[in-house]
Amino acid sequence: MLELKNLSVGYDGRYVIRDVNLSFEPGMIYTIIGKNGSGKSTLLKSCSGLLKPKVGSVLLDGKALSQYPANQRAQKVSYLSQSTSTPNITVERLMAHARFPHLSYPKKLQREDINIIYRALGDMRAQCFVHDSLRELSGGERQRVYLAMQLAQDTDILLLDEPTTYLDIEYQLSLMKLLQKLKAQGKTVIMVLHDLEQALKYSDRIIVIDAGKEIHTGTPEEILNSGILKKVFHVDVRRSEYCFE
Ligand code: ADP
């Protein structure tokens, strides 16, 4: 289980998130929402261990995340960031990296690793790109490969920052269904989503960061009824009669 205890994080001398206490249980989907610049990515990044707490701690199974060797941490927690630069490697090579935390010396992929890699590519319908250079792919194709990479890392906790970026609606929906399957397997999914409708529809808990950087958590129903969405986003939210399947 991942827990944030009195966590404050930020950059240089500036705090972005202050004194947050949250627990992320297995078999649940959590979605962080809030306006641009409210600190969603910062909060997610601190859950990954890549951004160190200024105050407080991030605990994984009761032990500070920062005390895990990188390899052990990567066996338990995977993190899909909002991609910035694209490495100049093939999809096959990229996918192999996902299995490295699970390999002992001399880090040679075993049959089982290859099966996991192809299953993950299959889940994202991305097998056809396996010999392509990552840089030749479109934004959406590349995003599917990054998602497959994260699946192949096969961790109990998945952190995803805007995972639907560049994806066509068809792939967005199949990703949401896949995340529900992972949840049913007992995994913890923590993500940042832009799309409020998807956030309310697919999450067990919503974490809202408001303008004052205060954190509100609740079930989608509780968040809908609390009026916080109106306060943060300045929009009225009604139940939609349209439904994409
Ligand atoms: P969100 O994901 O909600 O859009 P972020 O967590 O990316 O927000 O950013 C929160 C604040 O932290 C913003 O003011 C942003 O400019 C600042 N910030 C984000 N990343 C960095 C960084 N690497 N260095 C300095 N400031 C940053």
Residues whose N, C-alpha, C, O or C-beta is under 5 A from the ligand:
A	BS01	ADP	Y11 V16 K35 N36 G37 S38 G39 K40 S41 T42
